[in-house]
C-alpha cells in the first residue's frame, strides 16, 4: 500500500520538526503520521491553479484544493491510500475520484459536517462510495454523519484530541511571579468579555494568548470593550505559551456556546502541563470531563458562575491539585500526539484488511450513476478538465 497525506494548507513540516527538536514548538501530528507510514505529503499550490479550479471552488474549498485534487487523482490507483486533512481537500478529491471511477482508498477528516455544502456533498458522494473512512473529532459529529450517511460502524472513526507531551509538560513556575495568575488562550468561539467581568475586581492577574479584537467576524471572539487593568491579551511564542501554562494557578477556557468543540486544544495543553482547568460547558469532551470531575465546568456567559469557580479553586488548592493530577494522568493515557497518531494508523490498517478481504467492484464514474441530472451535466462539462492533468 502506498500512503499519501493531502493537507488543506501549506506547512513546512520538516521545518516545524527541526524547531520541535530544539524545544521551540510542539511536533506536528502530520509529520509523525508521515514518518510512521512513510507517506508522501501533498500540499496545495496556488501556482498550478486553472480557471476550472476557480470555477469548481464555488462548490467547496479553494481553487488550490481543486488543483491539488486534480493533480493527485490523476496518479492514484487501487494501491494508494490517501488521508485528507479536512473536507476542503477531501471532498474535491472524492468528487474527482468518483467522476473518474478511481479505486484509491480515501480517508477524509470532516470537521464541520452539518454545514450546508459538506452536508449536501457527502450525501451525494455516498452513492458513489469514493470515501472508505470518515474521521472526525467528536462523537456528536460522528453520530450526525453516521445517521446522515447511513454509515456502518467501521466507516466512521472519532479520533482522540491530542497535544505533544514532548513539548507541553509540567515544569517550574517563573521566579518573579507575585500573585495568582489566570491563563487563557485561543480565539475561536472565545468569550474574554465574561472572563474579564468575572476577574476584574479580584487580586490576581489574567493573561490571554490572543491577538487583537480585530479578528474576523467568522472567528466569533468576544473581547471586553475596555480591558481591565489586571488583564492583558497578547501573542505568545510557543515556549512563552508553555511557561504561561506552567505559571498559571488556573487555566480558564471561557467560550461562547458552540457545537464545534472549540477550546479543546487549550484544554489539552493545560492538562499536559498539569494545571487545573475551568471550562465552559459545551457538548462533547468538555462536558464529559466536567461530569467526571476532572475539570471544573461553568455555563456560557455567566461571569458570576465563572468567578465562583475560580475562587473555589484558589481557596481550595488541594482540590485544584487533585483535579490537575487526574487531568494529567488522563492526558498521558488518552490524549498524547503519539497515541493520536497510533489510533489513526490502527484505523488505516483495519481499512486495508477489510478492503483486501472484500475488494468489491470497481466504482462507476458518477456520470454513470443515477444521482441527479445536474451531476450528469457537470460530468460532461468536466471531461476536458479531467484530461488536463
Buried (B, 14 or more C-beta within 10 A) or exposed (E): BBBBBBBBEEBEBEEBBEBBEEEEBBBBBBBBBBEBBEBBBBBBEEEEBBEBBBBBBEBBBBBBBBBBBBBBBBBBEEEBBBBBBBBBBBBBBBBBBBBBBBBBBBBBBBBBBBEEBBBEBBEBBBBBBBBBBBBBBBBBBBEBBBEBBEBEEEBBBBBBBBBBBBBBBEEEEEEEEEEBBBBBBBBBBBBBBBBBBBBBEBEBBBBBBBEEBEBEEEEBBBBBEEBBEBBEBEEBEBEEBBBBBBBBBBBBBBBBBBBBBBBBBBBBBBBBBBBBBBBBBBBBBBBEBBEEEBBBBBEBBBBEBBBEBBBBBBEEEEBBEBBBEBBBEBBBEBBBBBBBBBBBBEBBEEBBEBBEEEEEEEBEBBBEBEBEEEBBEBBEEBEEBBEEE
